[in-house]
């Protein structure tokens, strides 16, 4: 038997895996699994376009300057 580590990218896949286990096509092994810690930059990569990110950074810089001028 082969053991394969699978990372789910959509929680809906969990139901499919349980159905495959009920059909005795696979066996889900939960022990000895260590969740992989993702950096926040990896988690949100692609969430904003480059232009939106630059606009957000400019806006944050402007807000900080206004706060410092008070």
Order of alpha helices (4+ residues) and beta strands (2+ residues): alpha-alpha-alpha
